[in-house]
Amino acid sequence: MIEKKEIVYEKVVLIGVIHREQDEIKVKEYLDELEFLTYTAGGEVSKRFVQRIDVPNPKTYIGSGKLLEVEAYVAENDIGTVVFDDELSPGQQRNIERELRCKILDRTSLILDIFAQRAQTSYARTQVELAQYEYLLPRLTGLWTHLERQKGGIGMRGPGETEIETDRRIVRDRIALLKKKLLKIDRQMETQRGNRGALVRVALVGYTNVGKSTLMNVISKSEVFAEDKLFATLDTTVRKVVIGNLPFLLTDTVGFIRKLPTQLVESFKSTLDEVREADLLLHVVDISHPTFEEHIESVNKILDEIDSADKRTIMVFNKIDQYHHETIDDDDLMTERTQKHFTLEEWEKTWMQKVGDKAIFISALNKENLDEFRKRVYDEVRDIHVTRFPYNNFLYPEQLDEY
């Protein structure tokens, strides 16, 4: 009998700051997301530290008092990693490492680590490697612990600086090589896209972990990897789907996230060409998430960056089976009713009614309202197809025995 190997999670501490642009509620939301990122990367959060500060400390990001508090906790509890919610400068990272004597990551390096774990194809691995090297380049000096004693003066000049410069040159050469490799793959992918013919292209977009891959599997009857972790899908998947007698191409794309590292946006721009070239976007939203409206805003911001904000879009609110609204007791006259108390029916009557031709509410996992979803997608794809090929006619789904 083979014994199951027990998964050992790395003990992690999270750090966030409250300042003029981030109030306490927003910081809690960001740290909740950072905890999920940590879990996805293989870590277990032991404690969170939050400090209220007007401007982050340019040397150590948090104040000296809070840093001492973190240092004591790290030493007492054998913490291996400390993760900051915001991107640290190379200098801040070095200073904090010197004080805490453990591994220091920021949100960017954590996301890069998850991407490195999740990348399956050569293309995705190349994109992630490029992003990692671009992030690493300004931080190379922090890797040379033997240079801590180098303060200049007699006997202190020498090979250290040369080593760093050599490393920088190696990294720059590697970045140039990876960019050339990506350009070559991009040309191949462009040829592949051109060979797909004149089929209408539909792309699934949305925040990470909203159920895009699950929906892809349900519609296309395929086996795209889906998991309740962030960034389960990195590699773009394209499937031919037929609803009724109408074929089209459906693409599952990488999920977006707040504070997405600029290195990743740049590296994955070619992957996002699938979104740019799509005729129709299915913007999938996890309505059960308490800050789903912010998620929509983050996705729209990235769509705008890749010139895809004005595309024909269907808003698909997924995970209705997990949505629970808060209730107020009849005797409780002090609690003010807010959006967290809205039922799904009330949400449908808000701005969601005015998005496109009304938003759709589904559960991809439990297959709720999928007939309405298919009908809506069919109508949109048919409209695009008929505009492109006016002499081709397709039946509506209700005219078919099965679709």
C-alpha positions in Angstrom: 0.0 0.0 0.0 1.4 3.4 -1.1 1.3 6.0 1.6 0.0 9.4 0.6 2.6 12.1 0.8 1.6 14.8 3.2 1.7 18.3 1.7 3.9 20.6 3.8 2.9 24.3 3.4 5.5 27.0 4.0 4.7 29.3 6.9 4.1 32.9 5.7 3.4 36.3 7.2 1.5 39.0 5.2 2.0 42.7 5.5 -0.3 45.5 4.2 -0.5 49.2 4.8 -3.4 51.6 5.2 -2.7 55.0 3.6 -4.5 57.8 1.8 -5.3 55.7 -1.3 -6.2 52.4 0.6 -8.6 52.4 3.5 -9.0 49.6 6.1 -11.7 47.8 4.1 -9.7 47.8 0.9 -6.6 46.6 2.6 -8.5 43.7 4.1 -9.8 42.7 0.7 -6.3 42.9 -0.8 -4.9 40.8 2.0 -7.7 38.2 1.6 -6.7 38.0 -2.1 -3.0 37.8 -1.1 -3.8 35.0 1.3 -5.4 33.1 -1.6 -2.4 33.8 -3.8 -0.1 32.5 -1.0 -2.2 29.3 -0.7 -2.1 28.8 -4.4 1.7 29.2 -4.3 2.0 26.5 -1.6 2.1 28.7 1.6 0.1 28.9 4.8 -0.6 32.3 6.3 0.3 32.4 10.0 -0.4 36.0 10.7 -1.2 39.4 9.0 0.4 42.7 10.0 -1.3 45.9 9.0 0.1 49.4 9.6 -1.6 52.8 9.2 1.0 55.1 7.6 0.6 58.3 5.4 3.5 57.4 3.1 5.3 54.1 2.9 8.8 54.2 4.4 11.3 54.6 1.5 13.8 52.3 3.2 11.7 49.6 4.8 8.2 50.2 3.5 6.7 49.9 7.0 7.9 51.9 10.1 10.7 50.8 12.3 8.5 49.9 15.2 6.2 47.7 13.1 9.3 46.1 11.5 10.6 45.2 15.0 7.2 43.6 15.8 7.3 41.5 12.6 11.0 40.6 13.3 10.0 39.2 16.8 7.1 37.2 15.4 9.2 35.8 12.5 12.0 34.7 14.9 9.6 33.2 17.5 7.5 31.2 15.0 10.1 30.0 12.5 8.5 31.9 9.6 10.2 31.2 6.3 8.6 33.9 4.1 7.2 37.4 4.5 5.0 38.7 1.7 4.2 42.4 1.2 0.9 43.4 -0.6 2.6 46.1 -2.7 5.6 46.0 -5.0 8.8 46.7 -3.1 11.8 48.6 -4.6 15.1 46.7 -4.8 16.5 48.8 -2.0 13.5 48.2 0.3 13.7 44.5 -0.3 17.4 44.4 0.6 16.9 46.4 3.8 14.0 44.3 4.9 15.8 41.0 4.2 18.8 42.3 6.3 16.4 43.1 9.3 14.1 40.0 9.1 16.7 37.5 7.9 14.1 35.5 5.9 12.8 35.4 2.3 11.0 38.6 1.4 8.5 38.6 -1.5 6.0 41.2 -2.8 2.8 40.7 -4.6 4.5 40.8 -8.0 7.1 38.2 -7.2 4.4 35.9 -5.6 2.3 36.1 -8.8 5.4 35.5 -10.9 6.1 32.4 -8.8 2.5 31.1 -9.3 2.8 31.7 -13.1 6.1 29.8 -13.1 4.3 26.8 -11.4 1.3 26.9 -13.6 2.9 27.4 -17.1 2.6 24.2 -19.0 3.4 24.9 -22.7 6.8 26.2 -24.0 5.1 29.4 -25.0 3.7 30.1 -21.5 7.0 29.2 -19.8 8.9 31.5 -22.1 6.5 34.4 -21.3 6.9 33.8 -17.6 10.6 33.5 -17.8 10.8 36.8 -19.6 8.7 38.5 -16.9 10.8 37.0 -14.1 14.1 38.2 -15.7 12.7 41.7 -16.2 11.6 41.7 -12.6 15.0 40.3 -11.4 17.3 42.7 -13.4 17.1 45.7 -11.1 17.3 43.4 -8.0 20.5 41.5 -8.9 22.6 43.3 -6.2 20.4 41.9 -3.5 21.3 38.3 -4.5 25.0 38.8 -3.7 25.2 38.3 0.1 29.0 38.2 0.0 29.0 41.9 -1.0 27.4 43.0 2.3 30.8 43.9 3.7 31.8 45.9 0.5 31.8 49.5 1.6 34.5 50.8 -0.7 38.0 51.9 0.1 41.4 50.1 0.1 41.2 46.4 -0.4 37.4 46.5 -1.0 37.4 47.1 -4.7 37.6 44.2 -7.1 35.7 41.3 -8.5 32.4 41.9 -6.7 31.3 44.7 -9.0 32.6 42.8 -12.0 30.5 39.8 -11.0 27.4 41.9 -10.7 28.0 43.5 -14.1 28.6 40.1 -15.6 25.3 38.8 -14.2 23.5 41.9 -15.5 24.9 41.3 -18.9 23.9 37.6 -18.8 20.4 38.6 -17.8 20.1 41.2 -20.5 21.3 38.7 -23.1 18.7 36.2 -21.8 15.9 38.8 -22.0 16.9 39.6 -25.6 17.0 35.9 -26.5 13.6 35.3 -24.9 12.1 38.3 -26.7 13.4 36.9 -30.1 11.9 33.5 -29.2 8.5 35.0 -28.4 8.5 37.0 -31.6 9.1 33.7 -33.5 6.3 31.9 -31.7 4.0 35.0 -32.2 4.5 34.7 -35.9 3.6 31.0 -35.8 0.5 31.7 -33.7 -0.5 34.5 -36.1 -0.3 32.0 -39.0 -2.4 29.6 -36.9 -5.0 32.2 -36.3 -5.1 33.1 -40.0 -5.6 29.4 -40.8 -8.7 29.1 -38.7 -10.8 30.5 -41.5 -13.7 32.9 -41.2 -15.3 31.3 -38.1 -16.6 33.8 -35.6 -14.2 34.1 -32.6 -15.5 34.2 -29.0 -13.2 34.8 -26.1 -13.8 34.2 -22.4 -12.3 37.0 -20.3 -12.6 37.8 -16.6 -10.9 38.0 -13.2 -8.9 35.0 -12.1 -10.9 32.1 -10.5 -14.3 33.2 -11.8 -15.1 29.9 -13.5 -14.0 30.6 -17.1 -12.4 27.1 -17.6 -15.4 25.4 -16.0 -17.7 27.2 -18.4 -15.4 26.4 -21.3 -15.7 22.7 -20.4 -19.5 22.8 -20.2 -20.0 24.6 -23.5 -17.3 22.8 -25.5 -17.6 19.4 -23.8 -13.8 19.5 -23.5 -11.4 18.8 -20.5 -9.7 22.2 -19.9 -7.9 22.2 -16.5 -10.1 23.9 -13.9 -9.4 24.2 -10.1 -10.4 26.5 -7.2 -7.1 28.3 -7.2 -5.9 31.5 -8.7 -4.4 31.3 -12.3 -5.4 27.7 -12.8 -5.3 28.5 -16.6 -2.2 30.2 -18.1 -2.2 28.6 -21.6 -4.7 29.9 -24.1 -7.0 27.1 -25.2 -9.1 27.3 -28.4 -12.0 24.9 -29.1 -14.4 24.7 -32.0 -18.0 24.8 -30.5 -21.3 24.2 -32.3 -24.6 25.5 -30.9 -27.5 24.4 -33.0 -26.0 24.3 -36.5 -23.7 27.3 -35.9 -20.0 26.7 -35.4 -17.6 29.2 -33.8 -14.3 29.2 -32.0 -14.2 29.6 -28.2 -11.0 30.7 -26.4 -10.2 30.4 -22.7 -7.7 33.1 -21.7 -5.5 33.8 -18.6 -7.4 35.4 -15.7 -6.8 39.0 -14.7 -6.1 40.3 -11.2 -5.8 43.7 -9.4 -2.3 45.1 -9.2 -1.3 42.8 -12.1 2.5 43.2 -12.6 3.4 45.3 -15.6 6.0 42.7 -16.6 3.2 40.1 -17.0 1.0 42.4 -18.9 3.9 43.0 -21.3 4.9 39.4 -21.5 1.4 38.1 -22.0 0.3 40.7 -24.6 0.7 38.2 -27.3 -1.5 35.7 -25.5 -4.0 38.5 -25.2 -4.0 38.8 -29.0 -6.7 36.1 -28.9 -8.8 38.7 -27.0 -7.9 41.5 -29.4 -8.9 39.5 -32.4 -12.1 38.1 -30.9 -15.5 39.2 -32.4 -17.4 38.6 -29.1 -16.2 38.7 -25.5 -17.9 36.7 -22.7 -17.0 38.7 -19.6 -17.4 36.1 -16.8 -17.9 37.5 -13.3 -18.0 35.6 -9.9 -21.1 37.2 -8.4 -20.6 35.4 -5.1 -17.4 37.4 -4.5 -18.0 40.4 -2.2 -16.0 42.8 -4.4 -17.1 41.6 -7.9 -17.7 45.1 -9.1 -14.1 46.0 -8.4 -13.1 42.8 -10.4 -15.2 44.1 -13.3 -13.4 47.4 -13.1 -9.9 45.7 -13.1 -10.8 43.6 -16.1 -12.2 46.5 -18.0 -9.0 48.5 -17.3 -6.8 45.7 -18.8 -9.2 45.4 -21.8 -8.7 49.1 -22.3 -4.9 48.7 -22.2 -5.1 46.1 -25.0 -7.6 48.1 -27.1 -10.5 45.7 -26.5 -12.8 47.7 -24.3 -15.2 48.6 -27.1 -15.8 45.0 -28.3 -19.2 43.4 -28.3 -19.5 41.9 -24.9 -21.9 39.7 -22.9 -21.7 40.0 -19.1 -22.0 36.5 -17.6 -22.5 36.4 -13.8 -21.4 33.0 -12.7 -21.6 31.1 -9.4 -25.2 32.0 -8.6 -25.3 28.8 -6.6 -22.7 30.3 -4.2 -24.3 33.7 -3.9 -25.8 34.5 -0.5 -27.1 38.0 0.4 -27.1 39.3 3.9 -30.5 39.8 5.7 -31.7 42.4 8.2 -34.0 41.4 11.1 -37.3 43.2 11.1 -36.5 44.5 14.6 -33.2 45.9 13.5 -33.8 49.5 12.6 -30.2 50.7 13.0 -28.6 48.7 10.1 -28.6 50.5 6.8 -29.5 48.4 3.8 -26.6 48.3 1.3 -25.7 46.3 -1.9 -24.6 43.3 0.2 -28.3 42.8 1.1 -29.4 42.7 -2.5 -31.0 39.4 -3.8 -30.1 38.2 -7.3 -33.5 39.5 -8.5 -32.6 42.9 -7.1 -29.2 42.9 -8.7 -30.8 42.1 -12.1 -32.8 45.3 -11.9 -29.7 47.5 -11.3 -27.1 48.7 -13.9 -26.8 45.0 -15.0 -30.1 45.4 -16.9 -28.5 48.1 -19.1 -25.3 46.2 -20.0 -25.5 45.1 -23.6 -28.8 43.3 -24.0 -29.1 42.5 -20.3 -26.6 40.4 -18.2 -27.0 36.7 -17.8 -26.9 34.8 -14.4 -25.7 31.2 -14.5 -23.9 28.5 -12.5 -21.5 26.7 -14.8 -20.8 24.1 -12.1 -24.4 23.2 -11.5 -25.4 24.0 -15.1 -28.1 26.5 -14.1 -29.6 28.8 -16.8 -27.3 27.3 -19.4 -30.1 27.0 -22.0 -30.7 30.8 -21.8 -26.9 31.4 -21.9 -26.5 29.2 -25.1 -29.5 30.9 -26.7 -27.9 34.4 -26.0 -24.5 33.4 -27.3 -26.1 31.8 -30.4 -28.0 35.0 -31.2 -24.9 37.2 -30.9 -22.7 34.8 -32.9 -25.4 34.4 -35.5 -25.8 38.2 -35.8 -22.0 38.6 -36.3 -22.0 35.7 -38.9 -25.0 37.0 -40.9 -23.4 40.5 -41.0 -20.2 38.9 -42.3 -21.9 36.4 -44.7 -25.3 37.8 -45.5 -26.2 34.8 -47.7 -25.7 32.2 -45.0 -28.8 31.5 -42.9 -29.0 29.6 -39.6 -31.9 28.4 -37.6 -32.6 29.8 -34.1 -32.0 27.3 -31.3 -35.8 27.0 -30.5 -36.3 25.8 -34.1 -34.0 22.9 -33.4 -34.7 19.6 -31.6 -31.4 19.8 -29.7 -28.7 22.4 -29.5 
